[in-house]
Structures are given as structure tokens and as C-alpha cells.
Amino acid sequence: MALEGFAINGGAALALAGDIVVVGDDDFIQVAEVKLGMAAPNNLAWLCARYSPATVLQIVLVGDRIYGRRMVELGLAYESVSSDQVLARATELANQLAHYPAGAAAALKRETLRIAGLDDVDGWFENVGAPAVANMPTGLMK
């Protein structure tokens, strides 16, 4: 996945769903629902399924922009490159993966998710999203 520019709140959920994300050094994600007093169910689902609670809390409690190199440090992105090279690098990686034996990547992903107990993608959103919304203080939800 190529992340050019920015992905904020709902857009961040799409970026967080990517298995291999190439981002620009000057590009960012931002999970800022906390600043609006809102839950972030889709972002929480992806974050909690893939990252440690410490990483998730750094992202969702502060709500600041997380730029390319920091995304790589946190494990949110595979690589950060010059912002004008994002699409070229993502295309290069896609071409590399396309030359691997058919089905190899899909099989490895399925097995990885199975071993990690994350093979029920629909359950991620049911288990993470609904309680997040239900537990928000009522005065904050609009």
C-alpha cells in the first residue's frame, strides 16, 4: 500500500489495514478521535489486532500526527521514503511480490493470522469496536 499525503481518523483505519505500507517521510496518519471525544472503533480494531497495547495507547491517547519515519519505528509501515518516491517504491515492492510463487504470500498470511489467533477478521471489529463505543462517556458522543 502506498500512503501519500495523510490519512486521518477513518482514513487511518485504511492505512492501518495494510500489510505492507510504504509512506513518505513527510506524510502521516493521525488517529485523533480522542480530541473530539469520540471512540475510534475501526482504528482500535486494526491497532489492537496487530500491535502491542503500549503502541496502541501512544497512538490513540495522544492523537497527534505520526509521520513516515515514526510509523516505521512503531511498526505501522514497512518503509519510509522521500514523499515523491512513495508510489514508485510501492509499485516496485508489488512487482517483487508478484514474482513469488502463486499463493505463497496468501498462505503465509493465513497461517500467520491463524497462529496469532487473528483469523476471524469480523470478530476484530465486533470484539474491539462495540465496547469502545459503548464505554464512551455519554456526554462526549454526538
VOBA-1610 file (N, C-alpha, C; in pm, whole numbers, padded with zeros to 5 digits, always signed):
BEGIN
Met+00085-00117+00000Met+00000+00000+00000Met+00090+00124+00000Ala+00051+00221-00077Ala+00122+00349-00081Ala+00042+00453-00005Leu+00104+00514+00095Leu+00039+00621+00170Leu+00106+00752+00134Glu+00036+00828+00052Glu+00084+00959+00010Glu-00003+01065+00076Gly+00058+01167+00131Gly-00017+01275+00194Gly-00050+01242+00338Phe-00177+01217+00364Phe-00217+01191+00502Phe-00338+01100+00506Ala-00356+01035+00620Ala-00472+00951+00647Ala-00514+00982+00790Ile-00630+01046+00804Ile-00676+01091+00935Ile-00803+01016+00974Asn-00811+00978+01100Asn-00926+00910+01158Asn-00969+00791+01073Gly-01083+00798+01005Gly-01129+00685+00924Gly-01029+00645+00817Gly-00964+00742+00756Gly-00861+00712+00657Gly-00744+00639+00719Ala-00715+00669+00844Ala-00606+00599+00913Ala-00637+00451+00926Ala-00764+00416+00945Ala-00803+00275+00956Ala-00766+00201+00828Leu-00785+00266+00714Leu-00747+00202+00587Leu-00597+00181+00581Ala-00521+00280+00620Ala-00375+00267+00619Ala-00330+00160+00718Leu-00392+00153+00833Leu-00354+00055+00934Leu-00388-00088+00891Ala-00481-00101+00797Ala-00520-00233+00748Ala-00419-00290+00650Gly-00329-00207+00599Gly-00232-00253+00501Gly-00127-00344+00562Asp-00093-00451+00492Asp+00011-00541+00541Asp+00150-00486+00516Ile+00170-00424+00401Ile+00300-00367+00365Ile+00272-00224+00320Val+00306-00129+00404Val+00277+00012+00377Val+00408+00087+00351Val+00410+00156+00238Val+00520+00247+00207Val+00465+00387+00226Val+00533+00467+00305Val+00486+00602+00338Val+00598+00701+00308Gly+00560+00823+00282Gly+00658+00929+00262Gly+00706+00985+00394Asp+00830+01031+00396Asp+00887+01088+00519Asp+00800+01202+00573Asp+00739+01280+00484Asp+00659+01396+00524Asp+00510+01366+00532Asp+00471+01242+00508Asp+00331+01202+00509Asp+00297+01143+00646Phe+00169+01137+00678Phe+00135+01095+00815Phe+00000+01028+00825Ile-00018+00957+00937Ile-00151+00913+00981Ile-00180+00988+01110Gln-00309+00997+01140Gln-00350+01059+01266Gln-00480+00995+01311Val-00477+00939+01429Val-00596+00883+01493Val-00631+00983+01602Ala-00719+01076+01569Ala-00743+01191+01657Ala-00883+01195+01716Glu-00953+01082+01712Glu-01089+01082+01768Glu-01092+01125+01913Val-00985+01097+01988Val-00979+01136+02129Val-00996+01287+02144Lys-00946+01364+02050Lys-00956+01510+02057Lys-01099+01558+02035Leu-01182+01469+01978Leu-01323+01502+01954Leu-01414+01437+02056Gly-01356+01360+02147Gly-01435+01289+02247Gly-01511+01171+02188Met-01456+01115+02082Met-01523+01005+02012Met-01445+00875+02029Ala-01515+00765+02009Ala-01448+00634+02002Ala-01384+00622+01864Ala-01293+00531+01850Ala-01226+00506+01722Ala-01233+00356+01693Pro-01353+00300+01677Pro-01367+00154+01672Pro-01289+00086+01560Asn-01292+00139+01439Asn-01219+00073+01331Asn-01069+00083+01352Asn-01021+00199+01394Asn-00879+00213+01422Asn-00839+00121+01537Leu-00918+00116+01641Leu-00886+00028+01754Leu-00883-00119+01711Ala-00975-00157+01625Ala-00978-00297+01580Ala-00848-00333+01509Trp-00806-00250+01415Trp-00681-00279+01343Trp-00560-00269+01436Leu-00557-00167+01516Leu-00442-00148+01605Leu-00429-00262+01705Cys-00538-00296+01773Cys-00532-00399+01876Cys-00504-00538+01817Ala-00545-00560+01694Ala-00519-00688+01630Ala-00374-00704+01591Arg-00305-00593+01572Arg-00171-00601+01514Arg-00057-00551+01603Tyr-00086-00471+01704Tyr+00020-00404+01777Tyr+00003-00421+01927Ser+00109-00393+01999Ser+00105-00406+02145Ser+00014-00298+02204Pro-00041-00323+02322Pro-00122-00220+02388Pro-00045-00089+02407Ala+00084-00097+02434Ala+00163+00026+02453Ala+00166+00109+02325Thr+00184+00044+02212Thr+00184+00116+02083Thr+00047+00175+02055Val-00057+00096+02077Val-00194+00143+02053Val-00222+00268+02136Leu-00187+00264+02263Leu-00215+00378+02350Leu-00137+00503+02310Gln-00013+00485+02265Gln+00064+00601+02217Gln-00007+00669+02101Ile-00071+00591+02020Ile-00137+00645+01901Ile-00272+00706+01934Val-00356+00635+02010Val-00494+00680+02029Val-00512+00779+02142Leu-00428+00777+02244Leu-00447+00869+02355Leu-00395+01009+02327Val-00289+01019+02250Val-00232+01150+02219Val-00301+01212+02099Gly-00327+01134+01996Gly-00400+01184+01880Gly-00320+01273+01788Asp-00188+01272+01800Asp-00104+01356+01714Asp-00074+01289+01581Arg-00021+01367+01490Arg+00023+01315+01361Arg+00145+01225+01383Ile+00147+01115+01309Ile+00261+01024+01313Ile+00317+01019+01172Tyr+00436+01075+01156Tyr+00500+01087+01025Tyr+00573+00959+00986Gly+00608+00952+00859Gly+00666+00834+00796Gly+00769+00758+00876Arg+00877+00822+00914Arg+00984+00750+00984Arg+00937+00697+01119Arg+00854+00772+01189Arg+00799+00725+01316Arg+00704+00609+01294Met+00630+00611+01183Met+00543+00498+01151Met+00625+00370+01136Val+00741+00381+01074Val+00828+00264+01059Val+00878+00219+01196Glu+00921+00313+01279Glu+00970+00279+01414Glu+00864+00205+01495Leu+00738+00245+01481Leu+00628+00182+01555Leu+00580+00053+01490Gly+00629+00023+01371Gly+00586-00098+01300Gly+00458-00078+01222Leu+00415+00047+01204Leu+00292+00075+01130Leu+00316+00077+00979Ala+00440+00095+00939Ala+00475+00098+00797Ala+00599+00014+00775Tyr+00612-00037+00654Tyr+00727-00118+00616Tyr+00848-00031+00588Glu+00823+00082+00518Glu+00934+00165+00475Glu+00888+00309+00458Ser+00976+00402+00491Ser+00952+00544+00468Ser+01056+00593+00368Val+01007+00659+00264Val+01094+00709+00158Val+01062+00856+00135Ser+01138+00920+00050Ser+01107+01057+00012Ser+00963+01061-00038Ser+00889+01163+00002Ser+00746+01170-00031Ser+00717+01160-00180Asp+00809+01205-00263Asp+00785+01198-00407Asp+00818+01060-00466Gln+00865+00967-00382Gln+00902+00833-00428Gln+00809+00723-00376Val+00704+00760-00305Val+00617+00661-00241Val+00555+00566-00342Leu+00490+00618-00443Leu+00422+00533-00539Leu+00521+00445-00615Ala+00635+00500-00654Ala+00735+00422-00726Ala+00786+00306-00640Arg+00813+00332-00512Arg+00864+00227-00424Arg+00758+00122-00396Ala+00633+00164-00374Ala+00525+00069-00351Ala+00503-00019-00475Thr+00513+00040-00592Thr+00499-00035-00717Thr+00613-00135-00731Glu+00733-00092-00697Glu+00850-00182-00702Glu+00829-00303-00610Leu+00782-00278-00490Leu+00756-00389-00396Leu+00646-00481-00448Ala+00541-00423-00504Ala+00430-00503-00558Ala+00480-00593-00670Asn+00564-00539-00758Asn+00621-00619-00866Asn+00710-00731-00812Gln+00785-00702-00707Gln+00870-00804-00644Gln+00783-00918-00591Leu+00678-00883-00518Leu+00590-00985-00460Leu+00516-01063-00568Ala+00484-00998-00679Ala+00411-01063-00787Ala+00492-01176-00852His+00623-01172-00837His+00709-01274-00896His+00732-01394-00804Tyr+00680-01390-00684Tyr+00692-01504-00594Tyr+00594-01612-00640Pro+00613-01737-00598Pro+00521-01844-00638Pro+00376-01809-00602Ala+00286-01844-00693Ala+00143-01813-00676Ala+00091-01868-00543Gly+00023-01784-00468Gly-00041-01824-00344Gly+00050-01828-00222Ala+00181-01808-00240Ala+00273-01819-00127Ala+00245-01713-00021Ala+00231-01589-00063Ala+00207-01481+00033Ala+00073-01500+00103Ala-00030-01537+00028Ala-00163-01557+00087Ala-00161-01670+00190Ala-00090-01778+00158Ala-00081-01891+00251Ala-00006-01851+00378Leu+00102-01777+00363Leu+00177-01732+00480Leu+00095-01637+00566Lys+00018-01549+00503Lys-00065-01456+00580Lys-00173-01533+00656Arg-00242-01626+00586Arg-00346-01706+00654Arg-00289-01779+00774Glu-00173-01843+00757Glu-00114-01921+00866Glu-00067-01831+00980Thr-00010-01717+00946Thr+00032-01622+01049Thr-00087-01577+01132Leu-00196-01538+01066Leu-00315-01494+01139Leu-00377-01607+01221Arg-00373-01729+01167Arg-00427-01843+01241Arg-00346-01867+01368Ile-00215-01869+01356Ile-00128-01894+01472Ile-00145-01783+01576Ala-00161-01660+01528Ala-00178-01546+01619Ala-00320-01538+01676Gly-00408-01625+01630Gly-00547-01622+01677Gly-00626-01505+01621Leu-00584-01455+01505Leu-00648-01338+01445Leu-00712-01370+01311Asp-00752-01495+01291Asp-00806-01532+01163Asp-00955-01500+01147Asp-01019-01449+01251Asp-01159-01407+01243Asp-01164-01255+01233Val-01143-01203+01111Val-01137-01059+01091Val-01266-00991+01137Asp-01381-01051+01108Asp-01507-00990+01150Asp-01512-00978+01302Gly-01457-01073+01372Gly-01455-01071+01518Gly-01373-00956+01573Trp-01270-00912+01499Trp-01190-00799+01546Trp-01281-00680+01571Phe-01366-00652+01475Phe-01450-00533+01482Phe-01561-00549+01584Glu-01615-00669+01597Glu-01718-00693+01697Glu-01660-00686+01838Asn-01544-00743+01857Asn-01484-00750+01991Asn-01420-00621+02035Val-01368-00543+01942Val-01299-00420+01978Val-01389-00298+01962Gly-01457-00288+01850Gly-01533-00168+01818Gly-01653-00142+01906Ala-01737-00241+01925Ala-01861-00220+02000Ala-01836-00176+02144Pro-01747-00243+02218Pro-01721-00197+02355Pro-01662-00056+02359Ala-01582-00020+02261Ala-01522+00114+02260Ala-01631+00219+02253Val-01729+00197+02169Val-01839+00293+02156Val-01927+00289+02280Ala-01957+00170+02329Ala-02045+00155+02444Ala-01987+00217+02571Asn-01856+00218+02583Asn-01792+00267+02705Asn-01755+00414+02701Met-01785+00484+02593Met-01757+00628+02586Met-01851+00702+02679Pro-01803+00804+02750Pro-01892+00885+02834Pro-02004+00942+02746Thr-02126+00935+02792Thr-02240+00976+02711Thr-02236+01122+02669Gly-02181+01208+02750Gly-02175+01349+02715Gly-02080+01380+02603Leu-01992+01283+02567Leu-01894+01309+02463Leu-01944+01267+02326Met-02032+01171+02319Met-02080+01124+02189Met-02188+01217+02135Lys-02173+01257+02011Lys-02272+01348+01948Lys-02329+01286+01825
//
